[in-house]
Amino acid sequence: MSDYLPYDLFAELEARQDELIVQLDHLNDKIEAALLEYAPASRTESDEDISFRKAS
């Protein structure tokens, strides 16, 4: 059995989750940049309803 106390295990899992969130945010930024790069130069009003910004 592991030497981890429940709090230690929780803290480790929470830290790993935070690392994954940072990685996903970074990937999301890359995807958004690629979408903006390949988006058509002119946009219609309906296109403005689509937001590629991060959710708050």
Buried (B, 14 or more C-beta within 10 A) or exposed (E): EEEEEEEEEEEEEEEEEEEEEEEEEEEEEEEEEEEEEEEEEEEEEEEEEEEEEEEE
